[in-house]
């Protein structure tokens, strides 16, 4: 089995936008270990969200891709952030339901 087959992803479009995000189903062990070090729950959530996003089609005013980072996500409107969080939560819920079967 290839390592890439262990990390499942889903690609979704954020409603009301042209944003397409490819998001991981789960964190890697290393990412998990890094996020549990963060005490503030909101900062930890932001870090988890950032680490779950594999790619997106968001570009800056210079027409270059915007880096996936906590700092850049902080600049987004709440509507976009709420959709990203909902996507991450759905991925985790779907993964957990698959494990139960």
N, C-alpha and C positions, 0 to 999 in steps of 0.2 A: 504494500500500500504506500502510496506517495504521501509525503507530508502535506502537500496541497489538498489532498482529499480529506484530511482530518479537520481542516479549517473551512467549514461551509460558509458560504456568503449568500446574500439575497440582494437583488437590485430593485430599488423602488423609486418612484417619482413622488416628490413632495407635492401634495395637492395645491393647486392655485399658482404653481411656479413651473419653470422649466428645469428645476434642479432634479438630477438623477444621482442617487447615492448607492454605492455598493457597500454593504455593511456586513461585518463578520457576525456569525451566529454566537460566538463566544470569544472570550479573551484567551490569549496564550497564558501559560503558567507564569512566564516572566512578567507580562503585563499585569496579571492578577497580583503578583507579589509587590509590584510597584504601586498599584492603586491602594492596597490595604494599608500602606504607610501613611496615607493622607487622612488626617483626623477630621477635617471639616467635611460633612456629608455632601454639601453642594460642590465643593472642589473635587471630591472623590468622584461624584457623579459625572462632572465635566470631564475628568480624566478618563473614566471608563468609556464615555461616549466618544471622545476623541480617538481612543485606542480601538474602538469597534469599527470605526469608519475606515474602509480600505481605499475608497476613491470617491470622487464626486466631480461634477462637471462645472463647478463654480470658478469663474474667472474674474480677475480684477479689472479695473479701469484701463490697465495697460494691455488687456487681452491675454495676459499670462495666467496660467492656473494658480489658484490660491492654495497655499499649503494647508494641509489638514493639521490644525493646531488648536490648543485651548484658546490662545489669544484671538485667533480668527473667528472661532465659534462665538466668542464673547461679543463680537461686533455685529452678529446677525440679529435680525428682528426676532422678537419672542416667538412669533408664529412659526418661523423656520426651526428655531431651537426646540420648541414644543413638539413639532413633527419628528425631528431627529430623535428626541428622547422617546417618543411613542414607538418609533421604529425599533429602537434598541430594546425597549421593554417587550415588544412583540416577539422579536427574535429570541430573547431569553425565555419567554413563556412557551413559545413553540418548541424550542429545543428541550425544555424540561418535560413537556407533554410527550415528545417523542421518546424520551428516556423511560417514561412510565410504561410504555407499550411493550 
